[in-house]
Amino acid sequence: MKSFSISKNDSGQRLDKFISKAVPNLPQSLMYKYIRMKRIKVNGKRGEISLRLKEGDTVDMYINDEFFAPAEEHYDFLSASKKIDIVYEDDNILLLDKKVGLLSHPDETEYNDTLITRVKRYLYEKGEYDPKAENSFVPSLVNRIDRNTGGIVIAAKNAESLRILNQKLKDRELEKYYLCVIHGKLAKKKGLLEGWLIKDEKKNKVTVFTQPKNGAKEIRTKYSVIAENKNLSLVEVELLTGRTHQIRAHFASIGHPLLGDGKYGTNELNKAHGGYKKQFLYSYRLKFAFTTDAGMLNYLNGKSFEVADIWFRTEFLNGNL
């Protein structure tokens, strides 16, 4: 038998979701069975699967000790690099400048050194994150950026901030602006690109259409040309929808692929401008534009944050590309 006291970071979760995180070794089928058999109780009473836990609740689990994972003596995230580029930090969130080449989350190619593992190490060494003191919460990224793209990523330090920002991201109450370099010069220096996008999961590639298609998602890409140089254009982009590879595929679909983009551009075009192997795309500015209550994060509303050092902007403006 083991008891869990529900902390602020645990509150608001459904009972079954909390158990899945707090006792990962317990099979889901057994979890539901034990809830029905009253071997898992909340405040001494039978717990319903959909019950929302509150801070101060006690969850008692009358189950075999084998299901309770032993305390970790070593944390994998301590193997991550200490290098972390912070744009902004307060008690609730971190805004991070993820560099090109760094994964946001672990995958089959890299497990230890990613943006989220660096965040965990940073907060652990600051004394703001103690895995032993948490039943179910871990610092988490709100948004993610592809390995080959750099820019601002939000990390939540507590569960309430994570819940709020996940909803704000879903409701499009975060404005994200990108800088990119595209091949060619656009006839209209400001505009709105509209289309429909279908993703091929196997190829991890998308196709953009000018008319609605079955299974396609609408995309809207707002842009403004900042400067032009040697048949290249430096463009600011605001994503009005956030689809996979949206910026890269949308500009390629109108004949202006991003410089350095091997997936949606061509080697011939890229070789003509130095043969760059990485795409010229950066999520450089973020604005909190809440239209509904943000609870404990209302203080962020209207604030805008920007990355000062973008690897290709200065080079472009100085005519070196």
ABEGO torsion letter per residue (X at the ends): XBBBBBBAAABGBBAAAAAAAABAABBAAAAAAAAAAGABBBGGBBBBAABBBBBGBBBBBBBBAAABBBBBABBAAAABBABBBBABBBAABBBBBBBBGBBABBBAABAABBAAAAAAAAAAAAGABBAAABAABBBBBABBBBAABBEBBBBBABAAAAAAAAAAAAAGABBBBBBBBBBEBBABABEBBBBBBBBBAAAGBBBBBABBBBGBBBBBBBBBBABBBGGBBBBBBBBABBBBGAAAAAAAAAGBBBBGBAAABBAAAAAAAGGBABBBBBBABBBBBBABBAEAAAAABGBBBBBABBAAAAAAAAGAX
